[in-house]
């Protein structure tokens, strides 16, 4: 595990976190502005020096305030990607990448070719940064960071400066990194769908402290989170494209059953992540008839908790196979339907957000 302990005080803000993060996959730091996301990332990078800190990555101690160890940023084997690509405007893409390799002593041309192919920038190598789109610039910045052969990749809201079109352009490449990288990625974002699409592990931050942390699906399915995180509550399901129906629908299979969505372009067998918002799940006592809602899943109520909004309840539902859904319903509906822990119900899913 990556061990990270940071504590520091600013006027009006204190950071105090103790993290144990996996050494593979994408860990997302998520929370509102001012919650400490970027400060933690800067502590990892050594750009902000926490006076009370311990940081161990891949068995190496990067910082330990009790013993006086502090590796300067340029001595930490990490890659950094910020909101702005920060490329050298007078150098071609190829020479920008070569600079990153030279700084790290990386002479592996095979690694160069692999990273270029992974991020789809082969056709851009002889261009200057001014001739690149925002999404292309970020892909080059990510490639440059990876060519330093880091033990940890730090990404500070890399999509925040992009418009919707450019975000959609770069997300598939970030997903490829998610699937093929062996190094851990620490990813800062305030966009819930972005986190749901990319992350394996989630750390929720509030006012400089960890509100919750754990595997993505488990953490999103919790009902004991602070109210600020429950307002947009929802879960992520891992599904597989099972069939394309004749009536323009695609069937997605998962452990808890099946979901029908508008026809998808992916071939049968491809895995897709879905995000289902609590506000898009309703509850019935029996399978509905005469309803336009196609997705109705048998479930058992596991928890019912009040939300911040008056008269609103959040219901945690366990599906067959152990998957979880959350449903946002009124307190009046809970009373009328006698919704309580242990009740057997049917979850009606009104909308499914496909995340790729």
C-alpha positions as CSV (number, residue, x, y, z in Angstrom):
1,X,0.0,0.0,0.0
2,X,1.0,3.6,-0.5
3,X,1.2,5.2,3.0
4,X,0.5,9.0,3.2
5,X,0.1,11.0,6.3
6,X,-0.1,14.8,5.9
7,X,-1.0,17.5,8.5
8,X,-0.6,21.2,8.0
9,X,-2.3,24.5,8.9
10,X,-3.1,27.5,6.9
11,X,-5.1,30.5,8.0
12,X,-8.7,29.3,7.8
13,X,-7.8,25.8,6.6
14,X,-6.2,22.7,8.2
15,X,-5.3,19.5,6.4
16,X,-5.1,16.3,8.4
17,X,-5.3,13.0,6.4
18,X,-4.0,9.5,6.9
19,X,-4.2,7.4,3.7
20,X,-3.6,3.8,2.8
21,X,-3.9,3.6,-1.0
22,X,-3.6,0.7,-3.4
23,X,-0.4,0.4,-5.5
24,X,-2.3,-0.2,-8.7
25,X,-5.2,1.4,-10.5
26,X,-6.7,4.9,-10.2
27,X,-7.4,6.5,-6.9
28,X,-9.6,9.5,-7.1
29,X,-9.5,12.4,-4.6
30,X,-13.0,13.9,-4.8
31,X,-14.7,16.7,-2.9
32,X,-15.9,20.3,-3.1
33,X,-13.6,23.2,-3.8
34,X,-11.4,23.9,-0.7
35,X,-11.6,20.3,0.6
36,X,-7.9,19.8,0.2
37,X,-7.6,17.7,-3.0
38,X,-4.9,19.7,-4.7
39,X,-3.1,20.3,-1.4
40,X,-2.7,16.6,-0.9
41,X,-1.5,16.1,-4.5
42,X,1.1,18.9,-4.0
43,X,2.2,17.2,-0.8
44,X,2.7,13.9,-2.7
45,X,4.8,15.8,-5.3
46,X,6.8,17.6,-2.6
47,X,5.7,21.0,-4.0
48,X,4.0,21.7,-0.6
49,X,6.0,20.6,2.4
50,X,3.8,19.3,5.2
51,X,5.5,19.8,8.6
52,X,4.0,16.6,9.9
53,X,4.2,14.0,7.3
54,X,5.1,10.5,6.2
55,X,5.0,9.3,2.6
56,X,6.0,5.8,1.4
57,X,5.6,4.8,-2.2
58,X,6.7,1.4,-3.7
59,X,8.7,0.7,-0.5
60,X,10.6,4.0,-0.8
61,X,10.4,6.7,1.9
62,X,9.8,10.0,0.1
63,X,9.1,12.0,3.3
64,X,9.2,11.4,7.0
65,X,9.1,14.4,9.3
66,X,10.1,12.4,12.3
67,X,13.5,11.4,10.8
68,X,14.0,14.5,8.6
69,X,13.7,12.7,5.3
70,X,12.4,14.9,2.5
71,X,13.0,14.1,-1.2
72,X,12.9,17.2,-3.3
73,X,10.3,17.1,-6.1
74,X,12.9,16.4,-8.9
75,X,14.2,13.4,-6.9
76,X,10.7,11.8,-6.6
77,X,10.1,9.2,-9.3
78,X,6.7,10.6,-10.2
79,X,4.9,12.0,-13.2
80,X,2.8,15.2,-13.0
81,X,-0.1,16.3,-15.1
82,X,-1.9,19.6,-14.4
83,X,-4.9,21.3,-15.8
84,X,-2.7,23.1,-18.3
85,X,-0.4,20.9,-20.4
86,X,2.6,23.2,-19.9
87,X,4.4,22.0,-23.0
88,X,7.5,23.8,-24.4
89,X,6.0,25.9,-27.2
90,X,9.2,26.2,-29.2
91,X,9.7,22.4,-29.2
92,X,7.8,19.8,-31.4
93,X,5.8,17.1,-29.7
94,X,8.6,14.7,-30.3
95,X,11.2,17.0,-28.7
96,X,8.8,17.7,-25.7
97,X,8.7,13.9,-25.2
98,X,12.4,13.5,-25.6
99,X,13.0,16.2,-23.0
100,X,11.0,14.2,-20.4
101,X,13.0,11.1,-21.3
102,X,16.3,12.9,-21.0
103,X,15.4,14.4,-17.6
104,X,14.7,10.9,-16.2
105,X,17.6,9.1,-18.0
106,X,15.1,7.0,-19.9
107,X,16.7,5.7,-23.1
108,X,14.2,3.0,-24.0
109,X,12.9,3.8,-27.5
110,X,10.6,0.8,-27.3
111,X,8.9,2.5,-24.3
112,X,8.6,5.7,-26.4
113,X,6.8,3.9,-29.2
114,X,4.5,2.1,-26.8
115,X,3.4,5.3,-25.0
116,X,2.9,7.1,-28.3
117,X,0.7,4.3,-29.5
118,X,-1.2,4.1,-26.2
119,X,-2.1,7.8,-26.3
120,X,-2.7,7.9,-30.0
121,X,-0.2,10.8,-30.7
122,X,1.9,9.3,-33.5
123,X,0.5,11.7,-36.1
124,X,1.2,14.7,-33.8
125,X,5.0,14.1,-33.3
126,X,6.2,16.8,-35.7
127,X,3.7,19.4,-34.7
128,X,4.3,22.4,-32.4
129,X,2.0,22.7,-29.4
130,X,0.3,25.7,-30.9
131,X,-1.1,23.4,-33.6
132,X,-2.7,21.0,-31.1
133,X,-6.2,21.0,-29.6
134,X,-6.6,21.1,-25.9
135,X,-7.3,17.4,-25.7
136,X,-4.2,16.6,-27.9
137,X,-2.0,18.8,-25.7
138,X,-3.1,16.9,-22.6
139,X,-2.4,13.6,-24.2
140,X,1.1,14.8,-25.0
141,X,1.5,16.0,-21.4
142,X,0.4,12.6,-20.1
143,X,2.8,10.9,-22.5
144,X,5.7,13.1,-21.4
145,X,4.9,12.3,-17.7
146,X,4.8,8.5,-18.4
147,X,8.1,8.6,-20.3
148,X,9.9,9.7,-17.1
149,X,9.2,6.1,-15.9
150,X,7.4,7.2,-12.7
151,X,6.4,5.0,-9.8
152,X,3.4,7.2,-9.3
153,X,1.4,9.3,-11.7
154,X,-0.3,12.5,-10.2
155,X,-3.1,14.1,-12.2
156,X,-4.6,17.4,-11.0
157,X,-8.0,17.8,-12.7
158,X,-6.5,17.2,-16.2
159,X,-9.8,17.7,-17.9
160,X,-11.0,20.8,-16.1
161,X,-9.7,23.2,-18.7
162,X,-11.3,21.3,-21.6
163,X,-14.7,21.8,-23.1
164,X,-17.2,18.9,-23.4
165,X,-16.1,17.9,-26.8
166,X,-12.4,17.7,-25.8
167,X,-13.2,15.9,-22.6
168,X,-15.0,13.2,-24.6
169,X,-12.0,13.0,-26.9
170,X,-9.5,12.3,-24.2
171,X,-11.6,10.1,-21.8
172,X,-11.1,6.9,-23.9
173,X,-7.3,7.4,-23.7
174,X,-7.5,7.8,-19.9
175,X,-9.5,4.6,-19.8
176,X,-6.8,2.9,-21.8
177,X,-4.3,4.1,-19.2
178,X,-6.6,2.7,-16.5
179,X,-6.6,-0.7,-18.1
180,X,-2.9,-1.0,-19.1
181,X,-0.8,0.9,-16.6
182,X,0.9,-1.0,-13.8
183,X,1.7,2.1,-11.8
184,X,-0.7,3.8,-9.4
185,X,-2.5,7.0,-10.5
186,X,-3.7,9.6,-8.0
187,X,-6.4,11.6,-9.8
188,X,-8.0,14.8,-8.5
189,X,-11.4,15.8,-9.8
190,X,-14.6,17.5,-8.8
191,X,-16.6,15.9,-11.6
192,X,-18.7,12.9,-10.3
193,X,-19.2,11.2,-13.7
194,X,-15.5,11.5,-14.5
195,X,-14.6,9.8,-11.2
196,X,-17.2,7.1,-11.7
197,X,-15.8,6.3,-15.2
198,X,-12.1,6.1,-14.3
199,X,-11.6,5.4,-10.6
200,X,-11.0,2.1,-8.8
201,X,-10.6,3.5,-5.4
202,X,-12.2,6.6,-4.0
203,X,-11.3,9.1,-1.3
204,X,-14.0,11.6,-0.3
205,X,-12.6,14.8,1.2
206,X,-14.4,17.5,3.3
207,X,-12.8,20.5,4.9
208,X,-9.3,19.0,4.9
209,X,-10.3,15.6,6.3
210,X,-11.2,12.2,4.8
211,X,-15.0,11.7,4.9
212,X,-14.8,8.2,3.5
213,X,-12.5,6.0,1.4
214,X,-12.5,2.6,-0.2
215,X,-13.2,0.7,-3.4
216,X,-15.3,2.9,-5.7
217,X,-18.5,0.8,-5.8
218,X,-18.5,0.2,-2.1
219,X,-17.9,3.8,-1.2
220,X,-20.5,5.2,-3.5
221,X,-23.1,2.7,-2.1
222,X,-22.7,3.9,1.5
223,X,-25.6,5.7,3.2
224,X,-23.6,7.1,6.1
225,X,-21.7,9.7,4.1
226,X,-21.9,13.4,5.0
227,X,-25.0,15.1,3.6
228,X,-23.0,17.0,1.0
229,X,-22.1,13.8,-0.8
230,X,-25.6,12.2,-0.6
231,X,-27.3,15.0,-2.7
232,X,-26.0,13.4,-5.9
233,X,-25.9,9.8,-4.6
234,X,-25.7,7.0,-7.0
235,X,-23.8,3.7,-7.6
236,X,-21.6,2.3,-10.3
237,X,-22.2,-1.1,-11.8
238,X,-19.8,-3.2,-13.9
239,X,-21.8,-4.6,-16.8
240,X,-21.2,-6.6,-20.0
241,X,-22.9,-6.0,-23.4
242,X,-25.0,-9.2,-23.7
243,X,-27.2,-8.6,-26.8
244,X,-28.5,-6.1,-29.2
245,X,-32.2,-6.4,-29.5
246,X,-34.3,-5.9,-32.7
247,X,-36.2,-3.0,-31.2
248,X,-33.3,-0.7,-30.8
249,X,-32.2,-1.7,-27.3
250,X,-29.0,-3.2,-25.9
251,X,-29.1,-5.7,-23.0
252,X,-26.5,-5.3,-20.3
253,X,-25.9,-8.2,-17.9
254,X,-24.4,-7.9,-14.5
255,X,-24.4,-9.9,-11.3
256,X,-27.7,-8.4,-10.1
257,X,-29.6,-9.0,-13.3
258,X,-30.0,-7.2,-16.6
259,X,-30.6,-3.7,-17.8
260,X,-32.0,-2.5,-21.1
261,X,-30.6,0.8,-22.6
262,X,-30.8,2.5,-26.0
263,X,-28.7,0.6,-28.6
264,X,-25.0,0.8,-28.0
265,X,-22.2,0.6,-30.7
266,X,-20.0,-1.8,-28.6
267,X,-19.8,-5.4,-29.7
268,X,-21.2,-8.2,-27.5
269,X,-18.8,-9.1,-24.7
270,X,-17.5,-5.6,-24.1
271,X,-17.5,-4.4,-20.5
272,X,-19.2,-1.1,-19.7
273,X,-19.6,0.9,-16.5
274,X,-23.0,2.3,-15.6
275,X,-23.8,5.0,-13.2
276,X,-27.3,4.9,-11.7
277,X,-28.4,7.9,-9.7
278,X,-30.6,7.4,-6.6
279,X,-33.0,10.0,-8.0
280,X,-33.6,7.6,-11.0
281,X,-34.6,4.6,-8.9
282,X,-38.1,4.1,-7.6
283,X,-39.5,1.3,-5.4
284,X,-42.5,-0.9,-5.9
285,X,-43.8,-3.7,-3.8
286,X,-44.3,-6.0,-6.8
287,X,-43.2,-6.2,-10.4
288,X,-45.1,-3.5,-12.2
289,X,-47.6,-4.1,-15.0
290,X,-48.6,-1.5,-17.5
291,X,-45.4,0.6,-16.9
292,X,-43.1,2.1,-19.5
293,X,-40.1,1.4,-17.2
294,X,-38.2,-1.6,-18.7
295,X,-35.8,-2.2,-15.9
296,X,-37.3,-3.7,-12.8
297,X,-35.0,-5.7,-10.4
298,X,-36.0,-7.7,-7.3
299,X,-34.2,-6.3,-4.3
300,X,-34.0,-6.4,-0.5
301,X,-34.0,-3.2,1.5
302,X,-30.9,-3.0,3.6
303,X,-31.0,0.5,5.0
304,X,-33.3,3.6,5.1
305,X,-31.8,6.9,6.2
306,X,-33.0,10.5,6.1
307,X,-31.4,12.9,3.7
308,X,-30.6,16.6,4.3
309,X,-33.6,17.7,2.3
310,X,-36.8,17.5,4.5
311,X,-39.1,14.6,3.7
312,X,-36.5,12.8,1.6
313,X,-35.1,9.3,2.4
314,X,-32.2,7.3,0.9
315,X,-32.8,3.6,0.6
316,X,-30.0,1.1,0.1
317,X,-31.1,-1.9,-1.9
318,X,-29.3,-5.2,-2.3
319,X,-29.8,-7.0,-5.6
320,X,-29.3,-10.6,-6.5
321,X,-25.6,-11.4,-6.6
322,X,-24.7,-8.7,-4.0
323,X,-24.8,-5.5,-6.2
324,X,-26.2,-2.4,-4.6
325,X,-28.6,0.3,-5.7
326,X,-29.6,3.5,-4.0
327,X,-33.1,4.9,-4.3
328,X,-34.2,8.4,-3.3
329,X,-37.9,8.4,-2.2
330,X,-40.1,10.5,0.0
331,X,-40.7,9.8,3.6
332,X,-44.4,9.6,2.8
333,X,-43.8,6.8,0.3
334,X,-41.6,5.0,2.8
335,X,-44.5,5.0,5.3
336,X,-47.1,4.1,2.7
337,X,-45.2,1.2,1.4
338,X,-43.8,0.1,4.8
339,X,-40.2,0.3,3.4
340,X,-37.9,-0.9,6.1
341,X,-34.8,-3.0,6.4
342,X,-35.5,-6.6,5.3
343,X,-38.5,-5.7,3.1
344,X,-38.5,-7.4,-0.3
345,X,-39.3,-4.9,-3.1
346,X,-38.7,-4.2,-6.8
347,X,-36.3,-1.5,-7.8
348,X,-37.4,0.4,-11.0
349,X,-34.5,2.0,-12.8
350,X,-35.7,5.0,-14.9
351,X,-32.4,6.0,-16.4
352,X,-29.0,4.5,-16.8
353,X,-25.9,6.7,-17.5
354,X,-23.4,4.7,-19.6
355,X,-19.8,5.6,-18.7
356,X,-17.8,3.5,-21.1
